[in-house]
Amino acid sequence: MPKNTLKYAILLVLLGVVAYNSVYFKKLDEVNATSGANAGSKFDAAAYANTFWTTKLLPAGASSATELSTLISSLKTDREKAFDTYSHALGIGNIRYFLVKGEGQITAIGDNDVTVALPDGESVNLATEYIFGNAARDASGLIKITEFDNTMDLNNVSTELNTIIRNKVIPLFKASTKTGSTVKFVGVIELNKAHLRLENLEVILISVELGAGSKGQGEKSLTSRIQSKHYAPGTRPYILC
Amino acid sequence: MKSYTVGLLCLVFLAGSCTNKSDTSQPKKVAVIVSTLNNPWFVVLAETAAAQAKALGYETKIFDSQNNTALENDHFENAIVSGFNAILLNPTDSDGSIVNAMKAKDAGIPVFCMDREVNSPQAATCQILSDNYSGCVAIGKYFVQTLRSKAKDAPIKYVEILGLVGDNNTWNRSKGFHSVVDRYPNFKMVAQQSADFDRNKAMEVLESILQAQPDINAVFCGNDAMAMGAYQALVAAGKAKDVGVFGFDGADDVMNSIRDGKIKATGLQSPQTMAKTAAQYADEYFKGKRDFAKKVPVAVELVEQGNIKDYVAIKKP
């Protein structure tokens, strides 16, 4: 009998060892992190967006943004050509994005936007509340879709760029804007190629300079960190936001 | 001497039989494998892809997987054995279809996914997909704009009805919507439930939710069929005028409901664009192009009561 007990005990221990070594428990997050499409290289959308903002989008805004009045006129005369010449988008379809610049006078300040009258009589809305979508990511045409295997990474880049705008551009602009004052801006817009609407154009700001009549003109505290332009002392015509 | 001549003739015959017929006079063949032909949306997708491939000079055939990955597997095997040169795939299951797409890849046949993705960037040559996330960002923005206009910080209660929980599109839509709406703390989601993209289930789900939450302000649905079901439930409860319904797809009945002021908004997808692009990419592949983006998003357009008149003439074929 003790012999049998010993046999069973050894068998039980062996079974236990086999069972213990046959089953592994791992956290699902750990498994996902080490397998699949993004194994070993988690994309840092915030870092990517910051670098893109500083090294590509702001310089592109300063050097290659299309004058808004020129764009509107071009869209009215030859829509197809205007979209081919000035628009960009990472995807395909009717939604396209433009990197634009303009200058005008603030005519109204609303909860969600600031209306600006352009010199040629057109008016546009500078968004201050609803900063969403892919315009900041796509408008410059400087991001290539072949850089990304995962569309959620692309979506996150848009989210992070919008966060930069929401945190760095909008608060200073809102704080110093005033009806009647002049404003210079660089921004991005979204337009539908097949169903074009030019009334109530909404611009998402990339950079903005407030001029004569603004609340904080001349106040050092309103000088922004987001634009790298430098002016000689006493020559700066606008407050950077 | 005679045996040499026979041997030489045999060699010539064998050499001739080894050439690839598809490379000579016969046109290349493109298979369109679609998850189901029971849903008109996928019929449009499959037929447009086949028509475009045919217009580009290729022989085409449509295979219906009937939402069954095993049947989809049979179609892939058939396509490989029958000498198809490219496959335009609407996958049945984002995980379950990977093995099928890999089988084609191993056989040297490019696979171009349409509308639905497979969860492996290696399995398909390129995936052409509706930009569900961005489309729902646009819907989320409109959702907040319209509901917030009544009173800026008044509490807004809403319900989200999800599609199939195992489908990537369900979550991409939900994430896009919440990336906007969750920024507004006065918007409170009082219920979130799946209705499997099904109209009748959505009606039942919302009827049940309305018993516990009778004072909701809006319902966001992951597709238009569910939006129509939700609207029916609201009509039955006498709340259709008080509760805004938002869908996704751009289905004809919802486009008409937007026109009639019943449904608030939808995201218009374009199966035609995806199908034509997939066929076009197959053509480019045959002509030597290899540097395709792994995923190509296709824009989704916000259609709401303010711009619906722009879409009156738009009809799905």
Interface residues (C-beta under 8 A of the other chain):
Chain A: G36 A37 A89 L90 G91 I92 G93 N94 I95 D111 N112 Y130 F132 G133 N134 I145 T146 F148 D149 N150 T151 M152 L154 N155 S158 T159 N192 H195 R197
Chain B: N119 S120 P121 I128 L129 D131 Y133 S134 V137 A138 G140 K141 V144 Q145 K152 N172 K175 G176 S179 V180 S270 T273 T277 D291 A293 K294 K295 V296 P297 V298 A299 V300 E301 N307 D310 Y311
